[in-house]
Amino acid sequence: MTHTPTQPDGPAGLSSSDRPVPTVGVAADNGGREAARARARLFTSLVSRNGAVVVLIVVVLVGWVLVPSFGSADNLRNTALAASFIGIIAAGMTFVIISGGIDLSVGSTYALAVILSASFAQYGSVAAIAAALGAAALAGLVQGLVVSWLRLPPFIVTLAGLTGIRGLVLFITHEGNDHPVIDGTRGFEVLGTGKLATIGTPVWIMLVVFGLGWWALNRTSFGQSVQAVGGNQDAAELMGLPVRRTTTIVYVVSALCVGLAGILTTGLSGGGQEARIGDSYELQAIAAVVIGGTLLAGGVGSMIGSLAGVLLLFVIQNLIVQGANLNSYVQQVVSGGFLLVVVIIQAALSARSRTTEA
C-alpha cells in the first residue's frame, strides 16, 4: 500500500493554526481615529470661522428683546454707520494678520488720510482722494518692503510707522493747531454723507470692500499665497510662492483701506478733525479681526468673520449705552474682557487641533 504524503496546510508549510490573522480590527480602529480627527478639525474650523457670526446673531436678538430702543431703525442705522469706518480698516487688517503680520500704524495713517483729504479738497475731489490714497499707499509700501526684504518683525516696523506717521501729521497741522476744513461743497463729500435705501453710503462701501476682500482671499492665487505665507513662511518659499511680494502687497492693501476710511470720514464731517484722530484705531481693528476668528499666529481667518467681529464690537458698545447708560470707559473694559475670552478660546482650539493631528 502506497503512502501519499500530506500537503502543507499553508505557505511555507504552516498549518492552519499558524496562519497570520488579518488585522481587520486594527485597520478599523485606525479608520475611526482618522474620522475623529477629521471631525475635530472640522469643528475647530467652523468655530473659528463662524463663531463670531453666531454670537452676533445671539447678541442682537437678546438686545432686541431686553433693550427696546436698540431695535429701532435709526439706532441700527447709526450703529452700522459708526462701525463702517473701523470695518473698512479691519478688512485690510485681516489680510495682514492672516499673512502672519500685524499693522500698528493704521491709526496714524488714518489721521494722515483725514488731514490730507481735507487739505487738498480746495484743489478738487480728485486731488483730495489722490493725496489721501497716495500717502497711505506709500506708507504701507515702505513698511511692507522693510518687513519683507529686511525680515524685521512687523510689530517693530509698524510701531515705528505709528510714531513716525503721527509725527508727520502733527508737523503738517503745526503741532495740531490747524484743523483743515472743506470750503464749499465737493463731490467726494457724497461718499460720506450720501444714503442708499436710507442707509449711509459708508456702510455700503464697507460691504463692497469686504465682498472684494472675500473674493481676493478665497478665489485668487494672491489669497492662497496670503494664507500659505501665514501658515508657514518657510514652506511657502519652498513651494515657490512669491513670499516677499505677497507680504509687501498686504501692507499696501491695508494702507489703502485706511486711506479710504479717512476719505469717507472727511466727506462725512467736512473736515475740521484734530491731529489726534485715529488714536487706538489699530487696537479696535485688531480686536475686531481677532474676535472674528482670525488667528494672531496667521494662516487662518475669514472676511465674513472680521465683518461679524466689527459689528459685534459696536453692537455691544451700543447696548451698553442704550441699556445701562454707562460711559466709554466701561465700554472699553467690556470690549477688552470680551477680546481676552476670544483669545483664550482660540488658544484652546489651537491646542485641540494640534492634539488631534498628533
C-alpha positions in Angstrom: 0.0 0.0 0.0 1.5 3.3 -1.1 1.6 6.2 1.4 0.6 9.6 0.0 2.5 12.5 1.7 0.3 15.1 3.2 0.4 18.6 1.7 1.2 21.5 3.9 -1.9 23.5 5.0 -0.5 26.9 4.1 2.5 28.7 2.6 6.0 27.6 3.8 4.4 24.5 5.4 2.4 26.4 8.0 -0.6 24.7 9.5 -3.9 26.4 9.5 -3.4 27.3 13.2 -0.2 29.1 12.3 -1.5 31.3 9.6 -1.4 35.1 10.2 -4.7 36.6 11.3 -5.9 39.6 9.2 -5.7 42.8 11.2 -9.2 43.9 10.4 -9.9 45.3 13.9 -6.7 47.4 13.8 -7.5 48.9 10.4 -11.0 49.7 11.6 -9.6 51.3 14.7 -7.2 53.5 12.7 -10.0 54.5 10.4 -12.1 55.5 13.4 -9.3 57.6 14.8 -8.8 59.4 11.5 -12.5 60.1 11.3 -12.5 61.5 14.8 -9.5 63.7 13.9 -11.3 65.0 10.8 -14.4 65.8 12.8 -12.3 67.6 15.4 -10.6 69.7 12.7 -13.9 70.5 11.1 -15.3 71.6 14.4 -12.3 73.8 15.1 -12.5 75.4 11.7 -16.3 76.0 12.0 -16.0 77.6 15.4 -13.0 79.7 14.3 -14.6 81.0 11.2 -18.3 81.3 12.2 -18.3 81.7 15.9 -18.5 85.5 15.7 -21.5 85.3 13.4 -23.4 83.1 15.8 -22.5 85.3 18.8 -23.5 88.4 16.8 -26.9 86.9 16.0 -27.5 85.9 19.6 -26.4 89.3 21.0 -28.7 91.2 18.5 -31.7 89.0 19.4 -31.1 89.4 23.2 -30.6 93.2 22.8 -33.7 93.4 20.7 -35.7 91.8 23.5 -34.1 93.4 26.5 -33.5 97.0 25.2 -36.5 98.3 23.3 -34.6 101.3 21.8 -31.9 99.1 20.4 -34.1 97.6 17.7 -35.2 100.9 16.3 -34.3 101.6 12.6 -32.4 104.8 13.4 -30.3 103.1 16.1 -29.4 100.2 13.9 -28.5 102.6 11.0 -26.4 104.8 13.3 -24.6 101.7 14.7 -23.8 100.4 11.2 -22.5 103.8 10.2 -20.3 104.2 13.2 -18.9 100.7 12.5 -18.2 101.2 8.8 -15.0 103.2 9.3 -13.3 100.7 11.6 -14.8 98.0 9.4 -13.0 99.2 6.3 -9.8 99.3 8.3 -10.4 95.8 9.7 -10.9 94.4 6.2 -7.3 95.4 5.3 -6.0 94.3 8.7 -7.5 90.8 8.0 -5.1 90.3 5.1 -2.1 91.4 7.2 -2.9 89.2 10.2 -3.7 86.1 8.0 -0.3 86.6 6.4 1.3 86.4 9.9 1.9 90.1 10.3 0.5 93.0 12.3 -0.1 96.6 11.4 0.0 99.1 14.3 0.3 102.1 12.0 -3.3 102.2 10.8 -4.5 104.8 13.3 -1.8 107.2 12.4 -2.2 106.5 8.7 -5.9 107.1 9.1 -5.2 110.6 10.6 -2.9 111.4 7.8 -5.5 110.5 5.2 -8.1 112.6 7.0 -5.9 115.6 7.2 -4.6 115.4 3.6 -8.1 114.8 2.1 -9.3 117.9 3.9 -6.3 120.0 3.0 -6.3 119.1 -0.7 -10.1 119.4 -1.1 -9.5 123.1 -2.2 -7.9 121.6 -5.4 -10.9 119.4 -6.2 -12.2 116.0 -5.2 -9.8 114.1 -7.4 -6.8 115.8 -5.7 -8.2 115.1 -2.3 -8.8 111.5 -2.9 -5.4 111.0 -4.7 -3.5 112.7 -1.9 -5.0 110.6 0.8 -4.8 107.3 -1.0 -1.3 108.1 -2.4 0.1 109.0 1.0 -1.5 105.9 2.7 -0.3 103.6 0.0 3.3 105.0 0.2 3.3 104.4 4.0 2.1 100.8 3.5 4.6 100.2 0.7 7.6 101.4 2.8 6.6 99.3 5.8 5.8 96.2 3.6 9.2 96.4 1.9 11.0 96.7 5.2 9.2 93.7 6.7 9.5 91.5 3.6 13.1 92.3 2.5 14.9 93.1 5.7 13.0 90.4 7.6 12.3 92.7 10.6 9.5 91.9 13.0 6.2 93.6 11.7 5.4 94.7 15.3 8.6 96.8 15.5 8.3 98.1 11.9 4.7 99.2 12.2 5.2 100.6 15.7 7.9 102.9 14.2 5.3 103.7 11.5 2.8 104.6 14.1 5.0 107.1 15.8 6.6 108.4 12.6 3.4 109.0 10.7 1.7 110.6 13.7 4.7 112.9 14.0 4.2 113.8 10.3 0.5 114.6 10.9 1.5 116.9 13.8 4.1 118.6 11.6 1.5 119.2 8.8 -1.0 120.6 11.3 1.6 122.7 13.1 1.5 120.6 16.2 -2.2 120.1 15.9 -3.1 123.7 15.8 -4.5 123.6 12.3 -7.8 121.9 11.5 -8.3 121.9 7.7 -11.9 122.1 6.6 -13.6 121.7 3.2 -14.5 125.1 1.7 -17.9 124.9 -0.1 -19.2 121.6 -1.5 -17.0 119.0 -3.0 -18.1 115.9 -5.0 -16.4 113.4 -2.8 -18.4 114.5 0.2 -21.3 112.5 -1.1 -19.3 109.4 -0.3 -19.6 110.3 3.4 -23.0 111.9 3.6 -25.0 110.1 0.9 -27.6 107.4 1.5 -28.9 104.4 -0.3 -32.1 102.8 0.9 -31.9 105.1 4.0 -28.5 103.5 4.9 -25.4 105.7 4.8 -23.0 105.3 1.8 -20.0 104.4 4.1 -21.9 101.3 5.2 -22.4 100.1 1.6 -18.8 100.9 0.7 -17.7 98.8 3.7 -19.8 95.9 2.5 -18.3 96.2 -1.0 -14.8 96.3 0.5 -15.5 93.1 2.5 -17.0 91.5 -0.6 -13.9 92.2 -2.7 -11.8 91.1 0.2 -13.6 87.8 0.4 -13.2 87.2 -3.3 -9.5 88.1 -3.2 -8.9 85.9 -0.2 -10.8 82.8 -1.4 -10.9 82.9 -5.2 -7.5 84.2 -6.3 -3.9 82.9 -6.2 -3.0 86.0 -4.1 -5.4 84.9 -1.4 -3.9 81.4 -1.4 -0.4 82.9 -1.1 -1.5 85.1 1.8 -2.8 82.0 3.7 0.2 79.9 2.8 2.6 82.6 4.0 0.8 83.0 7.3 0.6 79.2 7.8 4.3 78.5 7.2 6.5 81.1 5.5 9.4 78.7 5.0 7.2 76.1 3.4 5.6 78.8 1.2 9.1 79.7 -0.1 9.9 76.0 -0.8 6.7 75.9 -2.8 7.9 78.7 -4.9 5.3 81.2 -3.8 6.2 85.0 -4.0 6.5 85.5 -0.3 8.2 88.9 -0.3 5.8 90.3 -2.9 2.8 88.9 -1.0 3.9 90.4 2.3 4.5 93.8 0.7 1.1 93.8 -1.0 -0.9 93.0 2.2 0.6 96.1 3.9 -0.3 98.2 0.8 -3.8 96.8 0.8 -4.2 97.6 4.5 -3.0 101.1 4.0 -5.4 101.7 1.0 -8.3 100.6 3.2 -7.2 103.0 5.9 -6.9 105.8 3.3 -10.4 105.1 2.1 -11.8 105.2 5.6 -10.1 108.6 6.1 -11.6 110.0 2.9 -15.1 108.9 4.0 -14.5 110.5 7.4 -13.6 113.8 5.8 -16.6 113.5 3.4 -19.0 112.9 6.3 -17.6 115.6 8.7 -16.5 118.2 6.2 -13.0 118.3 7.8 -12.0 120.1 10.9 -10.7 117.0 12.6 -7.9 117.1 15.2 -4.5 115.7 14.6 -5.0 113.0 17.3 -7.9 111.5 15.4 -7.5 107.7 14.9 -5.8 107.1 18.3 -6.3 103.4 19.3 -8.0 102.6 15.9 -5.3 100.0 15.4 -6.4 98.3 18.6 -10.0 98.3 17.6 -9.3 96.9 14.2 -7.1 94.2 15.5 -9.6 93.3 18.2 -12.4 93.1 15.6 -10.3 90.8 13.3 -9.3 88.5 16.2 -12.9 88.3 17.6 -13.9 87.4 14.0 -11.8 84.2 14.3 -8.6 85.2 12.5 -5.6 83.7 14.4 -3.0 86.1 15.5 -0.4 83.5 14.6 -1.6 83.8 11.0 -2.7 81.3 8.3 -6.4 81.1 9.3 -9.1 83.8 9.0 -12.1 85.0 7.0 -13.6 88.2 5.8 -17.1 87.3 7.0 -15.7 86.6 10.5 -14.0 90.0 10.5 -17.2 91.8 9.5 -19.1 90.0 12.2 -16.3 90.9 14.7 -16.6 94.6 13.8 -20.4 94.6 14.1 -20.2 92.6 17.3 -17.9 95.2 19.0 -20.2 98.1 18.1 -23.4 96.3 18.9 -22.0 95.5 22.4 -20.9 99.1 22.9 -24.3 100.4 21.7 -26.1 98.0 24.1 -24.0 99.3 27.0 -25.0 102.8 26.2 -28.7 102.1 25.4 -29.3 99.6 28.2 -27.1 100.6 31.1 -26.2 104.2 30.1 -22.6 103.7 31.0 -19.6 105.8 29.8 -17.0 104.9 27.3 -14.5 103.6 29.9 -16.9 100.8 30.8 -17.3 100.0 27.0 -13.5 99.6 26.8 -13.4 97.3 29.8 -16.2 95.1 28.4 -14.6 95.1 24.9 -11.2 94.2 26.4 -12.7 91.4 28.5 -14.5 90.0 25.5 -11.3 90.0 23.5 -9.5 88.2 26.2 -12.1 85.5 26.3 -11.9 85.1 22.5 -8.1 84.8 22.6 -8.3 82.1 25.3 -10.9 80.2 23.2 -8.6 80.5 20.2 -5.7 79.1 22.2 -7.8 76.2 23.3 -8.9 75.4 19.8 -5.3 75.6 18.5 -4.2 73.2 21.2 -7.1 70.9 20.4 -6.2 71.0 16.7 -2.5 70.1 17.5 -3.7 67.2 19.7 -5.9 65.7 17.0 -3.2 66.0 14.4 -0.6 64.2 16.7 
